[in-house]
């Protein structure tokens, strides 16, 4: 049987759980794991486009989220020429791009250390929820390398000024620092990490799947050209098309009729909270 280093499961709500399973090496990734993740992401892109997957949670087993590049893989790369290294890097770039452009919302669950390329994985996800024990480090310059492939995503998350500091110094960011800089969105006590992820999924699953896909694509487009005539026209077309779509009509109808839209899949606790917050006539 071929050994695998990751696991993909999809629950009955349409939540996909993509999990790194190399705890013995702190979930470090090599060419085999990258190939697995790329294959998983290709399937998830199709499933998300067709509405079969509503959200993706990226996580890992063990104490560390991921130590970045596997040491044995790095030893092999010492023998690679430029062309071999270029081909190898393109596979990692495909992984980052594939994760970043998933049509549905993505949540990154960070329980411990996230070093090197693992910071890129977090930066490619829409929402990062971290344990107080989490640590982030762009460690590449300490071994004579650069966070090159992950840099577009990390710089977008941190901003250019902070990215310069942490990419050049390889300082370790603790969880509160990652939160303050925008790399993480929420930091919780370790024992509350799974509950925090579950709460975020409840929140995401209350939204329109079609609207979330359209919004994620829209934000990527707006980021490229924030105030061009073409962008303004595109934003107008997106909202116009959503208003006349089946989900848009259902969303508006449910709002005026003071009921849940038919796509919602809330937990009991969130349904109670939403009910308590509804205005009374």
Helices and strands as residue ranges (DSSP letters): E 6-10, E 15-20, G 23-25, H 31-49, E 55-60, H 71-77, H 82-100, E 105-110, E 113-115, H 117-124, E 127-131, E 135-137, G 140-143, H 151-158, H 160-169, E 172-174, H 175-181, E 186-188, G 190-192, H 193-205, H 209-224, H 229-244, H 246-256, H 268-277
